[in-house]
Amino acid sequence: MLQYIIILFLSFTNCLKASSDKGQSTIRILFVGNSLTYTNNLPAIVKELGMQDNVTITYSEVLLPDYSFEDHWNDGKVQQEIESKKYDYVLAQQGPSALPASQVLLLDYATRLANLCKANSTKFALYMVWPSASRSFDLDNVIISHTQAATQTGSLLCPAGLAWKHAWQADAQLPLYGAIYSFLLTFAELKKKYEIYCRIYNFLF
């Protein structure tokens, strides 16, 4: 199961590596989202993984509970951060966005954010999450929603939700909902097992 948990982290590092300028040794990221990003301490984990490639990652966060892209846009802080031109990437996440109305909103505000990033020489990356346990049947719609939004806005896609699907295709009994949160919250344990993580990282990418 360890391999599939790590894929969730590597989807971020891989999408950044694929688009970074050759020889770039420092990457500046703005993380935008809600508890699906900050509860797991994802920014710090991405930074640690970057170190394995001798890439220095610095980051700032605009992360608030239950916030959507629309909420962040209405607050205005994200726009101020992007317009500061301090970032190479904006990595943004909202909820699953599986329902038709949510898909429309995702595309609307992802388009606004992507256009603002382009105007400020910043790459926009969309973080695909996963549905709640009670709506696990919506996983394909989550994947479709985020993939379409990334394609239509010309954005990068960090497909954590797709990694969940691949994991369950390999083993339908994987307890991702329970295991991933308890695992991610134990950051010290992640550091202890770095040798294994790096081998998986190198194998996959």
The 8 nearest C-alpha neighbors of each residue, nearest first, counted from 0:
[[1, 2, 3, 4, 173, 166, 175, 5],
 [0, 2, 4, 3, 5, 196, 6, 195],
 [3, 1, 5, 0, 4, 6, 199, 196],
 [4, 2, 6, 5, 1, 0, 166, 7],
 [3, 5, 1, 6, 2, 7, 0, 179],
 [4, 6, 7, 2, 8, 3, 9, 1],
 [7, 5, 9, 3, 8, 4, 10, 2],
 [8, 6, 159, 5, 10, 9, 4, 162],
 [9, 7, 5, 6, 10, 11, 45, 12],
 [8, 10, 6, 12, 11, 7, 13, 5],
 [9, 11, 13, 157, 8, 7, 12, 6],
 [12, 10, 9, 157, 14, 13, 8, 15],
 [11, 13, 9, 15, 14, 10, 16, 45],
 [12, 14, 16, 10, 15, 11, 9, 17],
 [13, 15, 17, 11, 16, 12, 157, 10],
 [16, 14, 12, 13, 17, 18, 19, 11],
 [17, 15, 13, 19, 18, 14, 12, 20],
 [16, 18, 14, 15, 19, 13, 12, 20],
 [19, 17, 16, 15, 20, 14, 155, 122],
 [20, 18, 16, 15, 17, 21, 23, 26],
 [21, 19, 23, 22, 18, 16, 17, 24],
 [22, 20, 23, 19, 24, 18, 16, 17],
 [21, 23, 24, 20, 19, 25, 54, 53],
 [22, 24, 20, 21, 25, 19, 26, 54],
 [25, 23, 54, 55, 22, 26, 53, 56],
 [26, 24, 55, 54, 56, 23, 27, 57],
 [27, 25, 56, 87, 55, 57, 28, 24],
 [26, 28, 86, 57, 87, 58, 56, 88],
 [29, 27, 58, 88, 86, 89, 87, 30],
 [28, 30, 89, 59, 58, 60, 90, 88],
 [31, 29, 60, 90, 91, 89, 61, 28],
 [32, 30, 91, 61, 62, 60, 92, 90],
 [33, 31, 92, 62, 93, 91, 36, 66],
 [32, 34, 63, 62, 64, 66, 35, 65],
 [35, 33, 37, 38, 36, 64, 63, 65],
 [36, 34, 33, 38, 37, 39, 32, 128],
 [37, 35, 34, 41, 33, 38, 39, 32],
 [36, 38, 40, 34, 39, 35, 41, 33],
 [39, 37, 34, 40, 36, 35, 184, 41],
 [38, 40, 41, 37, 183, 36, 184, 35],
 [41, 39, 37, 38, 43, 42, 36, 44],
 [40, 42, 44, 39, 43, 36, 45, 37],
 [43, 41, 45, 44, 40, 46, 30, 58],
 [42, 44, 46, 41, 45, 40, 47, 58],
 [43, 45, 47, 41, 46, 42, 48, 40],
 [46, 44, 48, 42, 47, 43, 41, 49],
 [45, 47, 43, 49, 56, 44, 48, 42],
 [48, 46, 44, 50, 49, 45, 43, 51],
 [49, 47, 45, 50, 51, 46, 44, 12],
 [50, 48, 54, 46, 51, 47, 52, 45],
 [49, 51, 53, 54, 47, 52, 48, 55],
 [50, 52, 49, 48, 53, 47, 197, 54],
 [53, 51, 50, 54, 49, 48, 55, 24],
 [54, 52, 50, 51, 55, 49, 24, 25],
 [55, 53, 24, 49, 50, 52, 25, 56],
 [54, 56, 25, 24, 50, 26, 49, 53],
 [57, 55, 26, 46, 25, 27, 54, 49],
 [58, 56, 27, 28, 26, 55, 46, 59],
 [57, 59, 28, 29, 27, 56, 60, 30],
 [58, 60, 29, 30, 28, 61, 57, 27],
 [61, 59, 30, 62, 29, 31, 58, 42],
 [60, 62, 31, 30, 32, 63, 77, 59],
 [61, 63, 32, 33, 31, 60, 37, 64],
 [62, 64, 33, 66, 65, 32, 61, 34],
 [65, 63, 33, 34, 66, 62, 32, 35],
 [66, 64, 33, 63, 67, 34, 94, 93],
 [67, 65, 33, 64, 70, 63, 32, 71],
 [66, 68, 93, 70, 69, 71, 65, 94],
 [69, 67, 71, 70, 108, 72, 93, 66],
 [68, 70, 72, 67, 71, 108, 73, 104],
 [71, 69, 67, 73, 68, 72, 66, 74],
 [72, 70, 68, 74, 69, 73, 67, 77],
 [71, 73, 69, 75, 74, 70, 68, 77],
 [72, 74, 70, 75, 71, 69, 76, 68],
 [75, 73, 71, 72, 76, 70, 77, 69],
 [74, 76, 72, 78, 73, 77, 71, 79],
 [77, 75, 79, 78, 74, 80, 71, 72],
 [76, 78, 80, 79, 75, 81, 71, 72],
 [79, 77, 81, 75, 76, 80, 82, 72],
 [80, 78, 76, 82, 77, 81, 83, 75],
 [79, 81, 77, 83, 78, 82, 76, 84],
 [82, 80, 78, 83, 79, 84, 77, 116],
 [81, 83, 79, 84, 80, 78, 119, 115],
 [82, 84, 80, 81, 85, 79, 86, 119],
 [85, 83, 82, 86, 81, 119, 120, 121],
 [86, 84, 83, 87, 81, 27, 80, 82],
 [87, 85, 27, 88, 28, 84, 121, 29],
 [86, 88, 121, 27, 28, 122, 26, 85],
 [89, 87, 122, 28, 121, 86, 123, 90],
 [88, 90, 29, 123, 28, 124, 30, 91],
 [91, 89, 124, 30, 125, 29, 31, 88],
 [90, 92, 31, 125, 32, 126, 30, 89],
 [93, 91, 32, 126, 31, 125, 127, 94],
 [92, 94, 67, 32, 68, 33, 95, 66],
 [93, 95, 96, 67, 92, 128, 130, 129],
 [94, 96, 130, 141, 97, 129, 128, 93],
 [97, 95, 101, 102, 94, 98, 141, 105],
 [96, 98, 141, 140, 95, 102, 144, 137],
 [97, 99, 101, 100, 96, 102, 140, 141],
 [100, 98, 102, 101, 103, 97, 96, 144],
 [101, 99, 103, 102, 98, 104, 96, 97],
 [102, 100, 96, 104, 98, 103, 99, 105],
 [101, 103, 105, 99, 96, 100, 104, 144],
 [104, 102, 100, 106, 101, 105, 107, 99],
 [105, 103, 107, 101, 106, 102, 108, 100],
 [104, 106, 102, 103, 107, 108, 109, 101],
 [105, 107, 109, 148, 103, 104, 108, 110],
 [108, 106, 104, 110, 105, 109, 103, 111],
 [109, 107, 111, 110, 105, 106, 68, 69],
 [108, 110, 106, 112, 111, 107, 105, 113],
 [111, 109, 113, 108, 107, 112, 152, 106],
 [112, 110, 108, 114, 109, 113, 115, 107],
 [111, 113, 115, 109, 114, 110, 116, 108],
 [114, 112, 116, 110, 115, 123, 111, 109],
 [115, 113, 117, 111, 116, 112, 110, 118],
 [114, 116, 118, 112, 113, 117, 111, 119],
 [115, 117, 121, 113, 119, 114, 118, 122],
 [118, 116, 114, 120, 119, 115, 121, 113],
 [117, 119, 115, 116, 120, 114, 121, 82],
 [118, 120, 116, 117, 121, 84, 82, 115],
 [121, 119, 117, 118, 116, 122, 84, 87],
 [120, 122, 116, 87, 88, 119, 117, 86],
 [123, 121, 88, 116, 87, 89, 124, 117],
 [122, 124, 89, 154, 113, 88, 116, 90],
 [125, 123, 155, 90, 156, 154, 89, 91],
 [124, 126, 156, 91, 90, 157, 155, 127],
 [127, 125, 157, 92, 91, 128, 156, 158],
 [128, 126, 158, 160, 159, 145, 157, 125],
 [127, 129, 160, 159, 95, 126, 94, 130],
 [128, 130, 160, 95, 138, 141, 131, 127],
 [131, 129, 95, 135, 134, 138, 137, 132],
 [130, 132, 134, 133, 135, 129, 95, 176],
 [131, 133, 135, 134, 130, 176, 136, 129],
 [132, 134, 131, 135, 130, 136, 137, 176],
 [135, 133, 136, 131, 132, 137, 130, 138],
 [134, 136, 132, 137, 130, 138, 133, 131],
 [135, 137, 134, 138, 139, 130, 133, 140],
 [138, 136, 135, 140, 139, 134, 130, 141],
 [137, 139, 141, 140, 136, 135, 130, 129],
 [140, 138, 142, 141, 137, 143, 136, 164],
 [139, 141, 97, 143, 137, 142, 138, 144],
 [142, 140, 97, 138, 144, 139, 95, 143],
 [141, 143, 139, 140, 145, 144, 146, 161],
 [142, 144, 140, 146, 141, 145, 147, 139],
 [145, 143, 141, 147, 142, 146, 102, 140],
 [146, 144, 148, 147, 142, 143, 127, 149],
 [147, 145, 143, 149, 148, 144, 142, 150],
 [146, 148, 150, 144, 145, 149, 151, 143],
 [147, 149, 145, 106, 151, 146, 150, 152],
 [150, 148, 154, 146, 152, 147, 151, 153],
 [151, 149, 147, 153, 148, 152, 146, 154],
 [150, 152, 148, 149, 153, 147, 154, 106],
 [153, 151, 149, 154, 150, 110, 148, 113],
 [154, 152, 150, 151, 149, 155, 113, 148],
 [155, 153, 149, 152, 123, 124, 150, 156],
 [154, 156, 124, 125, 149, 123, 14, 157],
 [155, 157, 125, 124, 158, 149, 126, 154],
 [156, 158, 126, 10, 11, 127, 14, 125],
 [159, 157, 127, 161, 160, 156, 10, 126],
 [158, 160, 7, 162, 161, 127, 128, 157],
 [161, 159, 129, 128, 163, 162, 158, 127],
 [160, 162, 164, 158, 163, 159, 142, 165],
 [161, 163, 159, 165, 160, 164, 166, 7],
 [164, 162, 166, 160, 161, 165, 167, 159],
 [165, 163, 161, 167, 162, 166, 168, 160],
 [166, 164, 168, 162, 167, 163, 161, 169],
 [165, 167, 163, 169, 164, 168, 3, 162],
 [166, 168, 171, 170, 164, 169, 165, 163],
 [169, 167, 165, 166, 170, 171, 164, 163],
 [168, 170, 166, 167, 165, 171, 164, 173],
 [171, 169, 167, 172, 168, 173, 166, 165],
 [170, 172, 167, 173, 168, 169, 166, 174],
 [173, 171, 170, 174, 167, 175, 169, 166],
 [172, 174, 175, 171, 170, 167, 0, 166],
 [175, 173, 176, 177, 178, 172, 179, 171],
 [176, 174, 178, 179, 177, 173, 163, 4],
 [177, 175, 174, 178, 179, 132, 180, 131],
 [178, 176, 175, 174, 179, 180, 181, 182],
 [179, 177, 175, 181, 180, 174, 176, 182],
 [178, 180, 182, 175, 181, 177, 183, 176],
 [179, 181, 183, 182, 178, 177, 184, 39],
 [182, 180, 178, 184, 179, 183, 177, 185],
 [183, 181, 179, 180, 185, 184, 178, 186],
 [184, 182, 180, 185, 39, 181, 179, 186],
 [183, 185, 182, 181, 186, 39, 180, 40],
 [186, 184, 183, 182, 188, 187, 181, 189],
 [185, 187, 189, 188, 184, 183, 190, 182],
 [188, 186, 190, 189, 185, 191, 184, 192],
 [189, 187, 191, 186, 190, 185, 192, 182],
 [188, 190, 186, 187, 192, 191, 193, 185],
 [189, 191, 193, 187, 188, 192, 186, 194],
 [192, 190, 188, 189, 193, 187, 194, 186],
 [193, 191, 189, 190, 194, 195, 188, 196],
 [194, 192, 196, 190, 195, 191, 197, 189],
 [193, 195, 197, 196, 192, 198, 191, 190],
 [196, 194, 198, 193, 197, 192, 199, 200],
 [197, 195, 193, 199, 198, 194, 200, 192],
 [196, 198, 200, 194, 199, 195, 193, 201],
 [197, 199, 201, 195, 200, 196, 202, 194],
 [198, 200, 202, 196, 197, 201, 203, 195],
 [199, 201, 197, 203, 198, 202, 204, 196],
 [202, 200, 198, 204, 199, 203, 197, 196],
 [203, 201, 199, 200, 204, 198, 197, 196],
 [202, 204, 200, 201, 199, 198, 6, 9],
 [203, 201, 202, 200, 13, 199, 9, 16]]
